[in-house]
Amino acid sequence: MAGRIRESDIALVRDRSRIDDVVGDHVSLRRAGGGALKGLCPFHDEKSPSFNVRPTHGTFHCFGCGEGGDVIAFVMKIEHLGFVEAVERLADRAGIQLTYEGGGATIQRDRGTRSRLLEAHRAAAEFYAEQLASPDAMPAREFLAQRGFDEAAARTFGCGFAPAGWDRLTKHLLGRGFELTELIKAQLTKEGRQGPIDRFHRRLLWPIRDLGGDVVGFGARRIFDDDQIQAKYLNTSESPIYKKSQVLFGLDLAKREIAKRRQAVVVEGYTDVMAMHLAGVPTAVASCGTAFGADHMNVLRRLLIDDSLNGEVIFTFDGDSAGQKAALKAFEGEQQFTAQTYIAIAPDGMDPCELRQAKGDVAVRDLVARRTPLFEFAIRTRLKDYDLDSVDGRVEALKAMVPFVAQIKDRAKRDGYATRLAWWVGWDDEAAVVRRVRETANGRAPAPAAPARRRPVDPNQGALPVDVGGPARPDPRDPALWAQREALKSALQLPEMAGPYYDALPDEAFTNPAYQALHRAVREAGGASAGLSGPAFVEAVSQACGPPVLKSLVTELSVEPLQVKAGDQYPYVQSVLKRLQQIHLSGQIAELKSRLKRVSPLEDPDEYRALFGDLVALEAYHKELGQQAIGGL
């Protein structure tokens, strides 16, 4: 037994261990006035900082959960250590040699379970790093070099190599004075068929460090084709010092920059973290052997001092499927951090490491700079499933996405994205979309559309034959169909005046199914410019019609008077046809505007310029047609 630590040494440890520096390894602190510092409490979840540190007094206190004490108490609580272990941890940090009363001045002492496990991992990391220079590790070095990582990068991230042989590391650590039970508890060694064996063999290794910089585990990558374990990556199993839901690879290197820039970039792999840091994004981290979760987010929140106003987390993925899965997941949780969460998808399905190799450091930095807000990414990703170039597609998209947007808990943000939803879909009535989203969010079903008022039955229609298999007979007084009806009447009654201009009208100019079918019948009969007129032309059109309802409609339109005096027929006919063309053009312009809203001028500049040029030309022609149509009506 080493005895008790001398009281004067304990006092020296307190004196030389600045509490703001020790706490700063786990929590970002900012000035709060009166000489105090403030941050998010590491001992309970909170949205607004209530954790206070007073460097001049060497104490901390959380007004939210009540935790408090000196620097030793903080280390005991945050690292789950006993008093002796915490003092020894701080002594190592400050370079103080402790004296144990009753045991003499010595550095040989029982450091306790956690300290011993950390020492074992530190020794293992050194062993693996030395092995990376061995001849057997050539494939590991080539793996790193092929991905753009030199020897300096390998040293920075502590890369190592687990050699062949069943117990090379185990024998090395036993020779360093560690006990087999400690190595098994640390997950560095496991029981084999014929005795203890190393956990990793013939693999490239990355040490996983906690916030304080201590190695707590390893990530191992398969590099030999004949590796008996097929899994590409293996990670240390959970141990008293390694909880995979609470550690992030690269966080020990990134924590200062994360706190300084108020930004954390979450990537998927070890090489991605290395690529990001070397490319000039020193805030990159990655989860280790598990999906990024709530505990990981809490670690980052404490560094970012997230009070819903500062900080951002950017997730990068190497493909749309992974990005979509992560983005949609944000709608399922409590959305505690979504106000500052972004998504960045590398082009062509590349991960950040591949992107750096293919396009250089600037492309990696641009990937982060071109981040997209998570909610926007989630909504626009789901909109890709719908044909937004058609009315039916836009309606279906709104039906699906209104409940989706309604799940956003922040009211102001929800209204904002409801407006953006209307924009992305190409829906002109933004207020209606916002209203539907609000009603859905408040637990009310959207109000059904008011039923259309029944119009009086046209006395002429009741006496005419109706084929139930044909198109529905249009209402002759429907103002939305006025131009279509007058255009057909003009073609049937005055084909010599309608002429080629009528024949040039596309089928889509007639939105009513019956009128469109009749327009096709006119064209099949030779068109208005065929040279026929009077009863002969009406009969030819009637013969081209199928269902009786269309034949009766031909008769009806051929005798229904045009809404113009006899002497003004020609300018009237021309104006009607131009008016119908203008209405059709309005629909094309609306479709073009809808497409233009969905194209980014930054991501697709060529397509955006082409669409914008078409829109300008169509709007100019639309204006010209409007002036001509007004002049003749």
C-alpha positions in Angstrom: 0.0 0.0 0.0 1.3 3.5 -0.9 -0.5 5.2 2.0 -2.5 8.4 2.0 -1.6 11.3 -0.2 0.0 14.1 1.8 -2.4 17.0 2.5 0.1 19.6 1.2 0.3 17.7 -2.1 -3.5 17.7 -2.4 -3.4 21.5 -1.8 -0.7 21.9 -4.4 -2.8 19.9 -6.9 -5.8 22.2 -6.3 -3.6 25.3 -6.6 -2.0 24.3 -9.9 -5.1 22.9 -11.5 -7.0 25.8 -12.9 -10.6 24.9 -12.8 -11.5 26.8 -15.9 -8.8 24.8 -17.9 -10.0 21.5 -16.5 -13.7 22.2 -17.0 -12.8 23.6 -20.5 -11.8 20.2 -21.6 -15.5 19.2 -21.4 -17.5 22.3 -21.6 -17.2 25.6 -23.6 -17.2 28.5 -21.2 -17.9 32.2 -21.9 -17.8 35.2 -19.7 -20.8 35.9 -17.6 -19.8 39.0 -15.6 -18.4 39.4 -12.2 -15.4 37.2 -13.0 -17.5 34.2 -13.6 -17.7 31.9 -16.6 -20.8 30.1 -17.9 -21.6 27.1 -20.0 -24.1 24.2 -20.5 -24.0 21.8 -17.5 -22.3 18.5 -18.3 -24.3 16.7 -15.6 -27.8 17.3 -16.9 -29.5 18.3 -20.1 -30.4 22.0 -20.4 -31.0 24.5 -23.2 -29.8 27.6 -21.5 -26.4 27.8 -19.7 -26.7 27.6 -15.9 -23.4 26.0 -15.1 -21.0 28.6 -13.5 -17.3 28.5 -12.9 -15.4 31.0 -10.8 -11.7 30.7 -11.5 -10.6 33.0 -8.7 -12.3 30.8 -6.2 -11.5 27.5 -7.9 -15.1 26.3 -7.8 -18.1 25.4 -10.0 -21.8 25.3 -9.4 -24.8 24.5 -11.5 -28.0 26.4 -10.7 -30.0 23.9 -12.6 -29.1 20.6 -11.0 -27.2 21.8 -7.9 -23.9 20.1 -8.6 -20.9 22.0 -7.3 -17.5 21.9 -5.7 -13.8 22.4 -6.5 -11.7 21.1 -9.3 -11.2 17.7 -7.7 -14.9 17.3 -7.2 -15.4 18.1 -10.9 -13.0 15.4 -12.0 -14.5 12.9 -9.7 -18.0 13.6 -11.1 -17.2 13.9 -14.8 -14.7 11.0 -14.9 -16.6 8.7 -12.4 -13.4 8.5 -10.2 -12.7 8.2 -6.5 -11.0 11.0 -4.6 -7.5 9.4 -4.8 -7.8 8.7 -8.6 -9.0 12.2 -9.3 -6.1 13.8 -7.4 -3.7 11.5 -9.2 -5.2 12.4 -12.5 -4.8 16.1 -11.8 -1.3 15.5 -10.5 -0.3 13.8 -13.8 -1.8 16.7 -15.7 0.1 19.3 -13.7 3.4 17.3 -13.5 3.3 16.9 -9.7 4.9 13.9 -8.0 2.8 12.9 -5.1 4.0 11.8 -1.7 2.1 9.1 0.2 2.2 9.3 4.0 3.3 6.0 5.4 4.7 4.9 2.0 7.4 7.5 1.3 7.9 9.6 -1.8 7.2 7.4 -4.8 5.6 7.5 -8.2 4.9 3.7 -8.0 1.4 3.5 -6.6 -2.0 1.9 -7.2 -3.7 4.3 -9.5 -7.1 2.6 -9.2 -9.1 0.7 -11.8 -9.8 3.5 -14.2 -6.3 5.0 -14.2 -4.8 1.5 -14.8 -7.1 0.9 -17.7 -6.1 4.3 -19.2 -2.5 3.5 -18.7 -2.9 0.2 -20.5 -4.5 1.9 -23.4 -1.8 4.5 -23.6 0.8 1.8 -23.6 -1.2 -0.1 -26.3 -1.4 3.0 -28.5 2.4 3.4 -28.3 2.9 -0.2 -29.2 0.6 -0.1 -32.2 2.1 3.2 -33.4 5.6 1.6 -33.3 4.3 -1.4 -35.2 3.1 0.8 -38.1 6.8 1.3 -39.1 7.4 -2.5 -39.3 7.8 -4.4 -42.6 4.5 -6.3 -41.9 2.6 -3.0 -41.8 3.5 -2.1 -45.4 -0.2 -2.7 -46.6 -1.4 -0.4 -43.8 1.0 2.4 -44.8 0.0 2.0 -48.4 -3.7 2.2 -47.4 -3.0 5.6 -45.8 -0.8 6.8 -48.6 -3.3 5.9 -51.3 -5.8 8.1 -49.4 -3.5 11.1 -49.2 -2.2 10.7 -45.7 1.5 10.9 -45.1 3.6 9.9 -42.1 2.9 13.3 -40.3 -0.9 12.8 -40.7 -0.6 9.3 -39.3 1.3 10.6 -36.2 -1.2 13.4 -35.7 -4.1 10.9 -35.5 -2.1 8.2 -33.7 -2.5 5.6 -36.4 -1.1 2.2 -35.6 -0.9 -1.4 -36.7 -2.0 -4.6 -34.9 0.7 -7.2 -35.8 0.2 -10.8 -36.7 0.4 -13.4 -34.0 -2.2 -14.1 -31.3 -0.8 -12.4 -28.3 1.9 -9.9 -29.3 0.2 -7.0 -27.5 -0.8 -9.1 -24.5 2.7 -10.2 -23.9 4.0 -6.7 -24.3 1.6 -5.3 -21.7 2.1 -8.1 -19.3 5.8 -7.3 -19.5 5.0 -3.7 -18.6 3.5 -4.8 -15.3 -0.2 -5.0 -16.2 -2.3 -7.9 -15.0 -4.3 -10.1 -17.3 -7.5 -9.3 -15.6 -6.9 -5.6 -16.3 -6.2 -6.2 -20.0 -9.4 -8.3 -20.3 -11.4 -5.6 -18.5 -9.9 -3.0 -20.8 -11.0 -5.0 -23.8 -7.5 -5.1 -25.1 -7.3 -8.9 -24.6 -9.8 -11.7 -24.7 -9.9 -15.3 -23.8 -9.0 -17.6 -26.7 -9.2 -21.4 -27.1 -5.7 -21.9 -25.8 -5.3 -18.9 -23.6 -5.5 -15.1 -23.7 -5.1 -13.4 -27.2 -5.1 -9.9 -28.6 -8.4 -8.4 -29.6 -7.0 -7.0 -32.9 -4.8 -8.7 -35.4 -3.3 -7.5 -38.8 -5.4 -4.4 -38.9 -4.8 -0.6 -39.3 -5.8 1.1 -36.0 -6.9 4.5 -34.9 -6.9 5.3 -31.1 -10.2 6.7 -29.9 -9.7 9.4 -27.2 -12.0 11.0 -24.8 -12.4 14.7 -24.3 -9.4 14.8 -22.0 -7.2 13.2 -24.7 -6.8 9.8 -23.0 -7.0 6.7 -25.2 -10.1 4.7 -24.3 -10.5 2.4 -27.2 -9.5 1.6 -30.8 -11.1 1.4 -34.2 -9.6 -1.2 -36.5 -9.8 -1.4 -40.3 -9.5 -4.6 -42.4 -6.6 -4.3 -44.9 -5.8 -8.0 -45.8 -8.0 -10.0 -48.1 -7.4 -13.2 -46.2 -8.5 -11.6 -42.9 -10.7 -14.3 -41.2 -13.0 -11.6 -39.9 -15.0 -10.2 -42.8 -16.2 -7.0 -41.1 -14.5 -4.0 -42.6 -14.3 -2.2 -39.2 -14.0 -3.5 -35.7 -14.2 -1.4 -32.6 -13.3 -1.9 -28.9 -16.2 -3.4 -27.0 -17.7 -1.3 -24.3 -15.6 -1.2 -21.1 -15.5 0.9 -17.9 -13.7 3.6 -19.8 -15.3 3.3 -23.3 -18.9 4.0 -24.0 -19.4 4.2 -27.7 -22.5 6.4 -27.4 -20.4 9.1 -25.6 -17.2 9.3 -27.6 -16.4 10.8 -30.9 -13.3 10.2 -32.9 -11.3 13.4 -33.4 -13.0 15.3 -30.7 -9.8 15.7 -28.7 -8.3 17.5 -31.6 -11.4 19.4 -32.7 -12.9 20.5 -29.3 -11.1 23.9 -29.2 -12.0 24.8 -32.8 -15.6 23.6 -32.2 -15.9 25.9 -29.3 -14.2 28.8 -31.2 -16.1 28.5 -34.4 -19.4 27.3 -32.9 -19.5 24.6 -35.5 -19.1 20.8 -35.5 -18.9 18.7 -38.7 -20.0 15.1 -38.3 -18.7 12.6 -40.8 -19.0 8.8 -41.1 -15.5 7.4 -40.8 -12.0 7.8 -39.5 -10.4 8.7 -42.8 -13.1 11.3 -43.4 -12.1 13.0 -40.1 -8.5 13.0 -41.2 -9.4 14.3 -44.6 -11.5 17.1 -43.2 -8.9 18.3 -40.7 -6.1 18.2 -43.3 -8.3 20.1 -45.8 -8.9 22.9 -43.3 -12.0 21.8 -41.5 -10.7 21.2 -38.0 -14.1 20.8 -36.5 -14.8 17.3 -37.9 -15.6 14.3 -35.7 -17.1 10.8 -36.2 -19.0 8.4 -34.1 -17.3 5.1 -33.4 -19.0 1.8 -34.3 -22.5 3.2 -33.7 -24.9 5.7 -35.2 -24.7 9.3 -34.1 -27.2 9.7 -31.3 -28.6 11.9 -28.6 -25.6 11.3 -26.2 -23.2 12.4 -28.9 -25.3 15.5 -29.6 -25.2 16.4 -25.9 -21.4 16.2 -25.9 -21.3 18.7 -28.8 -24.0 20.9 -27.3 -21.8 21.5 -24.3 -18.9 22.5 -26.5 -21.1 24.7 -28.7 -22.9 26.3 -25.7 -26.1 25.8 -27.6 -28.7 28.2 -26.4 -30.8 28.0 -29.7 -29.0 31.0 -31.0 -25.4 29.9 -31.4 -23.7 26.9 -33.0 -24.3 24.6 -35.8 -23.9 20.9 -36.5 -23.3 19.8 -40.1 -23.8 16.2 -41.0 -22.0 14.9 -44.2 -22.9 11.8 -46.0 -21.6 9.9 -49.0 -25.0 9.4 -50.7 -28.6 10.6 -50.8 -30.0 7.4 -49.1 -27.9 7.9 -45.9 -28.6 11.6 -45.9 -32.3 11.1 -46.3 -32.4 8.6 -43.5 -30.6 10.9 -41.1 -32.6 13.9 -42.1 -36.0 12.3 -41.8 -35.0 10.9 -38.4 -34.8 14.5 -37.2 -38.6 14.8 -37.5 -39.1 11.8 -35.2 -37.3 13.0 -32.1 -37.5 16.0 -29.8 -35.9 18.3 -32.3 -33.8 19.9 -29.5 -31.0 20.9 -31.9 -32.6 21.1 -35.3 -32.5 24.9 -35.4 -28.8 24.7 -36.1 -28.5 21.4 -37.9 -27.4 21.1 -41.5 -26.8 18.4 -44.2 -24.0 18.3 -46.7 -24.0 15.7 -49.4 -20.8 15.3 -51.4 -21.2 15.1 -55.2 -21.2 11.8 -57.1 -21.7 9.7 -54.0 -18.2 10.5 -52.7 -17.3 10.7 -49.0 -15.1 13.6 -47.8 -11.9 11.5 -48.1 -12.7 10.6 -51.7 -13.7 14.2 -52.4 -10.3 15.4 -51.2 -8.5 12.9 -53.3 -10.5 13.7 -56.4 -10.9 17.5 -56.2 -8.6 18.8 -53.5 -8.9 20.6 -50.2 -10.9 23.5 -51.6 -13.7 21.1 -52.6 -13.9 19.7 -49.1 -14.2 23.2 -47.6 -16.8 24.1 -50.2 -18.8 21.0 -49.2 -19.1 22.4 -45.7 -19.8 25.9 -46.9 -22.6 24.7 -49.2 -24.5 23.1 -46.4 -28.3 22.9 -46.5 -30.6 23.3 -43.5 -31.7 19.9 -42.3 -35.5 20.7 -42.6 -35.0 22.0 -46.1 -33.0 18.9 -47.1 -35.6 16.5 -45.7 -38.5 18.3 -47.4 -36.8 18.7 -50.8 -35.5 15.1 -50.7 -39.1 13.8 -50.3 -40.4 16.1 -53.0 -38.1 14.2 -55.5 -40.7 11.4 -55.3 -43.3 13.5 -57.1 -43.7 14.9 -60.6 -43.8 18.6 -59.8 -44.1 19.4 -63.5 -47.7 18.3 -63.5 -50.7 19.6 -61.6 -51.6 16.2 -60.2 -48.0 15.7 -59.0 -48.0 19.0 -57.2 -51.3 18.2 -55.5 -50.1 14.8 -54.4 -46.8 16.4 -53.1 -48.8 18.9 -51.0 -51.0 16.1 -49.6 -48.0 14.2 -48.4 -45.8 17.1 -47.3 -48.3 19.2 -45.4 -48.4 16.7 -42.5 -44.7 16.2 -42.7 -44.0 20.0 -42.3 -46.6 20.1 -39.6 -44.3 18.0 -37.4 -41.8 20.8 -37.0 -42.2 21.9 -33.4 -40.9 25.5 -33.6 -43.9 27.5 -34.7 -42.1 30.3 -36.5 -39.8 27.8 -38.3 -42.9 25.7 -39.2 -44.6 28.6 -40.9 -41.4 29.5 -42.7 -41.0 26.1 -44.1 -44.7 25.9 -45.0 -44.2 29.0 -47.2 -41.0 27.4 -48.7 -43.0 24.2 -49.4 -45.4 26.2 -51.5 -42.5 27.8 -53.3 -40.6 24.5 -53.9 -43.8 22.7 -55.1 -44.7 25.7 -57.4 -48.0 26.4 -55.7 -49.1 30.0 -56.1 -51.4 30.2 -53.0 -48.8 30.2 -50.3 -51.2 31.4 -47.6 -53.4 28.3 -48.2 -50.4 26.0 -47.7 -49.4 27.8 -44.4 -53.0 27.6 -43.2 -53.2 23.8 -43.9 -49.9 23.2 -42.1 -51.1 25.1 -39.1 -54.4 23.2 -39.0 -52.6 19.9 -39.2 -50.1 20.9 -36.5 -52.9 21.9 -34.2 -54.5 18.5 -34.5 -57.3 19.6 -36.8 -58.0 18.1 -40.2 -57.8 20.6 -43.0 -61.1 22.2 -43.7 -62.7 20.5 -46.7 -63.4 22.6 -49.8 -66.8 24.1 -49.9 -69.1 22.2 -52.3 -69.7 23.8 -55.6 -73.1 25.5 -55.9 -75.4 23.7 -58.3 -76.1 25.6 -61.4 -79.6 25.7 -63.1 -79.9 23.0 -65.8 -79.7 24.3 -69.3 -83.1 23.6 -70.9 -81.4 22.7 -74.1 -79.2 20.0 -72.5 -82.1 17.9 -71.2 -83.5 17.3 -74.7 -80.1 16.2 -76.2 -78.8 12.6 -76.2 -76.0 12.0 -73.6 -73.7 9.0 -73.9 -72.6 7.9 -70.4 -69.4 6.6 -72.0 -68.4 9.9 -73.4 -67.0 13.1 -71.8 -69.2 15.1 -69.5 -71.1 17.9 -71.3 -69.5 21.3 -70.4 -71.5 24.0 -68.8 -72.0 26.7 -71.5 -71.9 29.5 -68.9 -68.6 28.5 -67.2 -66.5 31.7 -67.5 -63.3 29.6 -67.3 -64.2 27.9 -70.5 -65.5 30.9 -72.4 -62.6 31.3 -74.7 -62.5 27.6 -75.6 -66.2 27.6 -76.4 -66.0 30.8 -78.5 -63.0 29.4 -80.4 -64.8 26.2 -81.3 -67.9 28.2 -82.4 -65.6 30.4 -84.6 -64.0 27.4 -86.2 -67.4 25.7 -86.9 -69.3 28.8 -88.1 -66.6 31.0 -89.6 -63.7 28.6 -90.6 -62.5 31.0 -93.3 -61.9 33.6 -90.6 -60.4 31.2 -88.0 -58.2 29.6 -90.6 -54.6 28.5 -89.8 -54.4 30.4 -86.5 -57.1 28.1 -85.1 -55.5 25.0 -86.6 -52.2 25.9 -84.9 -53.8 25.7 -81.4 -52.5 22.7 -79.5 -54.8 20.2 -77.8 -53.6 21.4 -74.4 -55.2 24.8 -75.1 -58.5 23.1 -74.5 -58.6 22.0 -70.9 -62.2 20.6 -70.9 -62.2 17.0 -72.2 -65.3 17.5 -74.4 -63.9 20.7 -76.0 -60.5 19.0 -76.5 -62.1 16.0 -78.2 -64.1 18.3 -80.4 -61.0 20.3 -81.3 -59.3 17.0 -82.4 -62.4 16.2 -84.5 -62.1 19.6 -86.2 -58.5 18.8 -87.0 -59.4 15.3 -88.3 -62.0 16.9 -90.6 -59.3 18.9 -92.3 -59.2 21.9 -90.0 -60.6 25.4 -90.3 -58.3 26.0 -93.3 -59.4 22.9 -95.3 -61.7 25.0 -97.6 -65.0 23.5 -96.2 -67.6 25.6 -94.7 -71.3 25.6 -93.7 -73.2 22.4 -93.4 -70.5 20.4 -95.2 -67.9 21.3 -92.7 -70.2 20.7 -89.7 -71.1 17.3 -91.1 -67.4 16.4 -91.6 -66.6 17.4 -88.0 -69.6 15.4 -86.7 -68.5 12.3 -88.6 -65.1 12.6 -86.9 -66.7 12.6 -83.5 -67.2 9.3 -81.5 -69.7 9.5 -78.6 -73.1 11.0 -79.4 -72.6 13.7 -76.8 -69.9 15.2 -79.0 -72.1 15.0 -82.1 -74.8 16.9 -80.3 -72.2 19.4 -79.0 -71.1 20.0 -82.7 -74.7 20.8 -83.6 -75.1 23.0 -80.5 -72.0 25.1 -81.2 -72.6 25.4 -84.9 -75.9 27.2 -84.2 -75.2 29.1 -81.0 -74.6 32.8 -81.9 -71.2 34.3 -81.5 -71.1 37.1 -78.9 -70.4 39.8 -81.5 -72.2 42.0 -84.1 -72.1 40.8 -87.7 -69.8 43.5 -88.9 -67.1 42.9 -86.3 -66.8 39.1 -86.7 -63.2 38.9 -88.1 -61.4 41.0 -85.4 -63.5 39.2 -82.8 -62.6 35.8 -84.0 -58.9 36.7 -84.2 -59.1 38.2 -80.7 -60.8 35.1 -79.3 -58.1 32.8 -80.7 -55.4 35.0 -79.4 -57.1 35.2 -76.0 -57.2 31.4 -75.9 -53.5 31.2 -76.9 -52.7 33.7 -74.2 -54.6 31.6 -71.6 -52.7 28.5 -72.7 -49.4 30.5 -72.5 -50.3 31.5 -69.0 -50.3 27.8 -68.0 -46.9 27.3 -69.7 -45.5 30.3 -67.9 -46.8 29.0 -64.5 -45.2 25.6 -65.2 -42.0 27.3 -66.1 -42.0 29.4 -63.0 -42.6 26.3 -60.9 -39.6 24.6 -62.5 -37.5 27.7 -62.1 -38.3 27.8 -58.3 -37.0 24.3 -58.0 -33.7 24.9 -59.8 -30.7 26.4 -57.9 -28.8 29.1 -59.8 -25.7 28.1 -57.9 -25.9 24.3 -58.4 -27.4 24.3 -61.9 -26.5 27.7 -63.5 -26.9 26.5 -67.1 -30.3 25.1 -66.6 -31.4 28.1 -64.6 -30.2 30.5 -67.3 -32.0 28.5 -70.0 -35.3 28.4 -68.1 -35.0 32.1 -67.2 -34.4 32.9 -70.9 -37.5 30.9 -72.0 -39.6 32.6 -69.3 -38.6 36.1 -70.5 -39.5 35.2 -74.1 -42.8 33.6 -73.1 -43.8 36.5 -70.9 -43.0 39.0 -73.7 -45.2 37.0 -76.2 -47.9 36.7 -73.5 -48.0 40.4 -73.1 -48.2 41.0 -76.9 -51.1 38.5 -77.2 -52.9 40.2 -74.4 -52.7 43.6 -76.1 -54.0 42.1 -79.4 -56.8 40.2 -77.8 -58.0 43.3 -75.8 -58.0 45.3 -79.0 -60.4 43.0 -80.7 -62.8 42.3 -77.9 
